[in-house]
Amino acid sequence: YIGTLGGGVFKSANGGTSWTPNNSGLSHLGVFALAIRSSAPVTIYAGTQGGVFKSTNGAATWTGFDSSPIGSSAVRGLAIGGPKQTTLFAAEGYGNLYKSINGGASWTPANSGLQTAQVMTITIDPSNPATVYAGTTYADQGGVFKTTNGGTSWTSIKSGVNARIVSALAIDPSPPSTIYAGTDGGLFKSTDGGMNWMAIVKNAEVQALAIDPSTTGAIYAGTSSGVLKGGSG
């Protein structure tokens, strides 16, 4: 699945050889984020320029959550996790972060400790879903925030991250204490759960990250000038 800015959601069923639009019911075609329920991969959530939408049939049709507090606001970040993959975090474009524990049926604010930060990206620790990381931008400096209580409160862990915008985060499944942050100033890595960071790619605008789950240390970074691949470590 690919979310696009203006074309909605596209789907490939042949490994990317061909793509088809899947936008029935998707009333806003600017799609900033997608999240797939791994335990039931036909269930997909889309963060759009007009709120959160959900599909339960592999993107064949979509339904919005217009009655939620998010309403028709832009949603730039989405994350899904929890034991039953029904916990969702949605970053709304005006700086608010919301959480749902019932697959999007209802949402509550989860902003305590984020100060005036605008959340750009969210990722949930697969080994401990109460631990969540948020990449942000605010004022003239962005950073990374962490919660260990499922979003009840957040703490800044930006030590060593010298960037204005943190737009991508990725957690290494083995070990999950290793985290990567893609920023407008490069790629940063932490091996202690975000307490300390070091720059491993400088002078690059890193906007997307993906980790190969079958190869330890293999990471891909989408930048403003192409794709980078990191080897082991």
Secondary structure, DSSP 8 states (H G I E B T S, - for coil): -EEEBTTEEEE-SSTTSS-EE--TT----BEEEEEE-TTSTT-EEEEETTEEEEESSTTSS-EE-TTSTTTTS-EEEEEEESTTS-EEEEEETTS-EEEESSTTSS-EE--TT-TT-EEEEEEE-TT-TT-EEEEEE-TT--EEEEESSTTSS-EE--TT---S-EEEEEE-SSSTT-EEEEETTEEEEESSTTSS-EEEEES--EEEEEE-TTSTT-EEEEETTEEEEE---
